[in-house]
Amino acid sequence: MSQQDTENRVTELETKIAHMETVVNDLSDMIKSQWDRIDVLERRNKLMSEDVKRMGDYMRTSPEDDAPPPHY
């Protein structure tokens, strides 16, 4: 293998590595963005679950509990 062939192969490998580094960085950014979105959705889900539980508790109250006070 000649010196020129070796240099061409090294250059080609360096180019591929640079491209792969870019792809890895892009994927890493995408994963971070997705985790951030998951965190937001988990918080929203927790809040909605609490709201649904409160609504369920409210719906289980007896009609007497909702009666107006005696002074009405």
C-alpha positions as CSV (number, residue, x, y, z in Angstrom):
1,M,0.0,0.0,0.0
2,S,1.4,3.3,-1.0
3,Q,1.7,6.4,1.1
4,Q,-1.0,8.1,-0.9
5,D,-3.4,5.2,-0.4
6,T,-2.7,5.3,3.3
7,E,-3.3,9.1,3.5
8,N,-6.5,8.7,1.5
9,R,-7.8,6.0,3.8
10,V,-6.9,8.1,6.9
11,T,-8.7,11.1,5.4
12,E,-11.7,9.0,4.6
13,L,-11.8,7.6,8.2
14,E,-11.4,11.1,9.7
15,T,-14.3,12.3,7.5
16,K,-16.5,9.4,8.6
17,I,-15.6,10.0,12.3
18,A,-16.4,13.7,12.0
19,H,-19.8,12.8,10.4
20,M,-20.5,10.2,13.1
21,E,-19.7,12.8,15.9
22,T,-22.2,15.1,14.3
23,V,-24.8,12.4,14.2
24,V,-24.1,11.4,17.8
25,N,-24.4,15.0,19.0
26,D,-27.7,15.5,17.1
27,L,-29.1,12.3,18.6
28,S,-28.0,13.4,22.1
29,D,-29.7,16.7,21.7
30,M,-32.9,15.0,20.4
31,I,-32.8,12.6,23.4
32,K,-32.5,15.5,25.8
33,S,-35.4,17.3,24.2
34,Q,-37.5,14.2,24.4
35,W,-36.7,13.7,28.1
36,D,-37.6,17.3,28.8
37,R,-40.9,16.8,27.0
38,I,-41.5,13.6,29.0
39,D,-40.9,15.5,32.2
40,V,-43.5,18.1,31.3
41,L,-46.0,15.4,30.3
42,E,-45.5,13.5,33.5
43,R,-46.1,16.7,35.5
44,R,-49.2,17.4,33.5
45,N,-50.4,13.8,33.9
46,K,-49.9,14.0,37.7
47,L,-51.9,17.3,37.9
48,M,-54.7,15.9,35.8
49,S,-54.8,12.7,37.9
50,E,-55.1,14.8,41.0
51,D,-57.9,16.8,39.4
52,V,-59.8,13.6,38.4
53,K,-59.4,12.3,41.9
54,R,-60.8,15.6,43.4
55,M,-63.7,15.5,40.9
56,G,-64.4,11.9,41.8
57,D,-64.4,12.8,45.5
58,Y,-66.7,15.7,44.8
59,M,-69.1,13.5,42.9
60,R,-69.3,11.1,45.8
61,T,-70.6,13.7,48.2
62,S,-74.2,13.2,49.2
63,P,-76.8,15.8,48.1
64,E,-77.3,16.8,51.7
65,D,-73.8,18.0,51.8
66,D,-74.6,20.4,48.9
67,A,-77.8,21.7,50.5
68,P,-77.9,25.4,51.2
69,P,-77.4,26.6,54.7
70,P,-80.5,26.9,56.9
71,H,-80.5,30.7,56.7
72,Y,-81.5,30.6,53.0
